[in-house]
Amino acid sequence: MTGNRLGQVAAPAAAGLGAGAVGAAAPFVLLGAQLLVSSGVAVRPLNGAGAHGPVAGRRSEGPALRRTGDI
């Protein structure tokens, strides 16, 4: 909760300092760049598996998950 409140105070202050030093468009350009980076990270597969299955050399399931029929 403390980090949340600190961010609520620090983010506008930092944007104001950036706007004063570089220009009024600088915070918007920075936020746009951060949005592009975060959307690229969000679209990337988490486990390396793409549309064609798992990464070459990796098994998709471990021996403990494989069904053997011996229950």
N, C-alpha and C positions, 0 to 999 in steps of 0.2 A: 504494500500500500504506500509505503514511503517513496519507493521508486516511481510509482504512478504519479504521485503528487509532485515529485521533483521534476518529472518530465513535463507535467502540465505547466510548470513555471518556467523551466529552462528552455523548452522548445520555442515558445513565442519570443523570449528574450534573445535567443540565438538568431532567430529569423530577423528580428529587428536590427541586431548588430550587423548581420550580413547585408541587409537591405541598405543600411546606412553607409556601409563601407564600399559596397560594390555597385549597388543600384537596386531599384525596386523589383526588377525582374529576376534577380539572382535566386531568391528563395523558391520561386516557381520553377525555375530551370532545375535546381537541385532536387526538388520534390518529384519532378517529372523523371529525372534520371533514376532516382530511387525506385519509382514505380516500375520503370522498365526492367531494372535489375531484379526486383522482387517477383515480377510476373514471369520472367525467364526462369527463376529458381522454382516457382510454383508449377510450371509446365513440365519441367524435367522429371523423368521417372525417379522414384526414390531408391529402388533396388537395382538399377541398371538394366532392368528388363524393358524392352521397347515393344513395338508392335509385333516383332518377330520372335518373341520369347525371351528366355534368360540369356545373359551374356555367355558367350562361348567359353566352355571350360567349367562352367558352374553347373551343379546339379540343382534341379528345381525343387527337390524334396530330399530330406535326409533319410538315413536308414530307419530312424525311429518313426517316421511318418509313412513309410512305405507299407502297404497292406500285403501281408504274406498269406493270408487265409488261415493261419494257425491261431485261432482264438481260444 
